Amino acid sequence: MMKHTLFSRLLRDRGGNFGVMTAAMLPVLLGVAGMAIDVTNAMQERNRLQALADAATLAAASAMADKDMTETEAVDAANTFLFAQAEAECKATGKSAEECQEEIAARGENTATEAETTTTSDNGEAFEVRMTTSYDVPLSGLSSVLGFRTLRVTVSSSAQSSRKGNALSMYLALDESGSMAWDTTTINSVQPTKQEAYNCGNIWQPKTCYRTINNYLTKMESLKAAAAVLFSELKKAAAPETTDPTLQEIKAQALIRIGAVSYDDKTKKEKVPAWGTKSAGDYVNALPKVPDGGTDASGAMKVAYDALASTNTTETAEHAKKDNTSFGRFIVLMTDGEMTGNSNTWNKTIDDKVQVLCKQAKDDGITVFTVAFMAPEKGKALLSKCASGEDYYYESDDMEELVTDFGDIGRKAAKTATRLTN
């Protein structure tokens, strides 16, 4: 009877239950707390991964429109952008190069990227880059109590861009001063050498001999080649569905108006804006092969600004005839020198005058591209101030860069916006 009474009391005793329950539940409670913290961290990681994916698809889609990037190249570009950023962040955490390489390899296996080019109903081109990427976020030791080691986060991003010629009016203000007759560092690929005469006799018996030397392209020849690329890019954007230059020019005549004016220390007779690229192209090709004179761009800038100013209704009226309800306005100012006027020294008055005209154009909503072609420091400084921003200022140190820069100007003037669609 005594044993039965003692056993009954033990069964009724609740004094140690809290300790037993706490010991039993503690791992679960710690695991739940750890999961709460880790889920918060995982959401932050997801947001960061989404931002990286968005930046990658935007960059690739924009490059497809701006740089004629193929679908395969766009996929590679998007992946390279994503993995480069991820690798930089990995290294910032103090992990070794080997650990980061393993992490990037894992990300590569969990990333799917696609790029697509389509023709729109209005014969433009649309580009889309899509990316889905996953990352296994490491969890804390607390979560491991519940058996979890990682938590996978997945994001998707899609960006689109298009290349359909925008209606625009553009004015070229081009340098034809004496220094434009100077050689560049680029050899003429069509005729790489030329004959140079020299005196091989003496003071009593002069004699003319000839020797073979490198035939370098002049700055003026380089300018003409670069302008041709600019016109080609504008036409390509106007009619992306065809590679026929004749058909491209026909389409350009409904969207693009271009004028041109050149200058040395005087402003030359301009070619007023006309539809298509041919009129301006003929003007550029007719620039003197061996130019001369000093440098004063103020008159040319005034001609360009006056033609495109918002107070001048000519361009608006012309575009309205083609049903272009809106159009971009652009000035391309190019020089290889500094403002000297009819002298050999820099002229601050002329320099200031050009700056004022550039500011007036920009304040009026005109986009100003500037190109400093093998120019001295004062010329670069002027054009840097004149441009509508860093992305609109170019320094070309040789013929190849000049051609590339003029092509980029054409693509920027004609392109439409890039946007996220996810």
ABEGO torsion letter per residue (X at the ends): XAAAAAAAAAAABAAAAAAAAAAAAAAAAAAAAAAAAAAAAAAAAAAAAAAAAAAAAAAAAAAAAAAGBBAAAAAAAAAAAAAAAAAAAAAAAGBBAAAAAAAAAAAAAABBBBBBBBBBAAGBBBBBBBBBBBBBBBBBAAAAAAGBABBBBBBBBBBBBBBBBBBBBBBBBBBABAAAABBBABBBAABABBBBBBBABBAABBBBBBBBBBBBBBAAAAAAAAAAAAAAAAAAAABAABABAAAAAAAAAAABBBBBBBBBABBBBBBBBBBEAAAAAAAAAABBABBBEBBBAAAAAAAAAAAABAABAAAAAAAAAAGBABBBBBBBBBBABBBAEBBABBBAAAAAAAAAAAAAAAAAGBBBBBBBBGBBAAAAAAAAAABAEAAABBBBABAAAAAAAAAAAAAAAABBBBBBAX
